[in-house]
Amino acid sequence: MENSKWLSTVAIIWIQITSGAAYTFGIYSATLKSSQGYDQTTLNTVSVFKDIGGNIGVLAGLLYSAVTSSSRFGSGLWLVYLAGVVQFFTGYFFIWLSVTGVIDRPPVLLMCLFMFMAAHAQTFFSTTNIVVAVRNFPDYSGTSVGIMKVTNSFNVMIISAEIFVPITILQGWRTR
């Protein structure tokens, strides 16, 4: 039991780190703005839908309660994660298709829906991860929640390092 508690904690931290893409909006917003021909006000509107999607976790909570209370689905955690994965992939995939020009530029409201879906997926991961962490460590529930929430922002640090460190190194070599 003790090993599975720690193994699930490691898995949860990795899920949190990899599911924080909504926090990276600043990295790709300029590309989204230029490829879609948005002005700053329109980009702000898309960003608001990202914020709303990332903060309304009612559906995630309801799904978690429904599937974990029924023995039909085993632990049910996989269904909550699956719902998040489907939303995450669908939202970001359609944004990517639009930005790369594979599909015609969608109306702003549809892009807002894509962004909402992509960010809303994060609530499914966070809800499940936080509940499992709190159940695994009931005496340290505040610390568990804090660790789960802070690991989301590691995503930005990792992606920024992958993008900007090589660029900085290359620019340094060019000036020598």
Secondary structure, 3 states (H helix, E strand, C coil): CHHHHHHHHHHHHHHHHHCCHHHHHHHHHHHHHHHHCCCHHHHHHHHHHHHHHHHCCHHHHHHHHHHHHCHHHCCCHHHHHHHHHHHHHHHHHHHHHHHCCCCCCCCHHHHHHHHHHHHHHHHHHHHHHHHHHHHHCHHHHHHHHHHHHHHHHHHHHHHHHHHHHHHHHHHHHHCC
